Amino acid sequence: MAKFRVKTQTFLDEQGVWGAWMFVLSPLVQIAAWRWISDLALATTIVIASGAAFLLGFVLLLTGREQHSIVEEVTVDPANQSFRLGERPE
């Protein structure tokens, strides 16, 4: 019976990195706009725009990932095979 080992690593591509920055920094921009900008219309506009940037950053963070997988065949000694529940010997 052939056994395989699969190793998978997940990385962020450029789109994912942009999404991560937008996801982290847009709430900080919202706090700064709400706290230090005295013009209510400008502060509200910045809060709405950074809220949209937060959601867009979340989507970019989810879609901007790459996965690299390596599949290796594992050699098993036929004399020393142990079967787990649900496996069938060949």
C-alpha positions in Angstrom: 0.0 0.0 0.0 1.4 3.4 -1.0 1.4 6.1 1.6 1.9 9.8 0.9 2.8 12.7 3.1 1.5 16.1 2.0 3.1 19.3 3.3 1.3 22.6 2.6 2.5 26.1 3.3 0.3 29.2 2.9 1.8 32.5 1.9 0.4 36.0 1.2 1.0 37.3 -2.3 1.1 41.1 -3.0 -2.7 41.4 -3.0 -2.8 39.6 0.4 -0.2 41.9 1.9 -2.1 45.0 0.8 -5.3 43.5 2.3 -3.5 42.8 5.6 -2.3 46.4 5.8 -5.7 47.8 5.0 -7.4 45.4 7.5 -5.0 46.6 10.3 -4.6 50.3 9.6 -8.1 51.3 8.6 -9.5 51.0 12.2 -6.6 53.2 13.4 -7.5 55.8 10.7 -11.2 55.7 11.9 -10.1 56.3 15.5 -7.9 59.2 14.5 -10.5 60.8 12.3 -13.2 60.5 14.9 -11.0 61.8 17.7 -9.0 64.6 16.1 -10.9 66.0 13.1 -13.3 68.7 14.3 -15.2 69.0 11.0 -18.0 66.5 11.4 -18.7 66.0 7.7 -15.1 65.3 6.9 -14.7 63.0 9.9 -17.8 61.0 8.9 -16.6 60.7 5.3 -13.2 59.4 6.5 -14.9 56.9 8.9 -17.1 55.6 6.1 -14.2 55.4 3.6 -12.0 53.6 6.1 -14.8 51.2 7.0 -15.1 50.3 3.3 -11.3 49.9 3.2 -11.5 47.6 6.2 -14.0 45.3 4.4 -12.0 45.4 1.2 -8.8 44.6 3.1 -10.5 41.6 4.6 -11.6 40.3 1.2 -8.1 40.9 -0.2 -6.6 39.1 2.8 -8.8 36.1 2.1 -8.3 36.0 -1.7 -4.6 37.0 -1.7 -3.1 33.7 -0.6 -0.9 31.2 -2.3 -0.5 27.6 -1.2 2.5 25.5 -2.0 2.2 21.8 -1.5 4.9 19.0 -1.5 3.7 15.4 -1.9 6.2 12.7 -0.9 5.8 9.0 -1.0 6.5 7.4 2.4 8.1 4.0 2.2 6.6 1.4 4.6 8.4 -1.7 5.7 6.0 -4.6 4.7 7.0 -6.7 7.6 6.3 -4.0 10.1 2.9 -2.6 8.9 0.4 -1.5 11.4 -3.1 -0.7 10.2 -5.3 2.0 11.7 -9.0 1.8 12.0 -10.6 2.3 8.6 -7.5 1.3 6.5 -7.6 -1.8 4.3 -4.5 -3.9 3.6 -3.8 -4.4 -0.1 
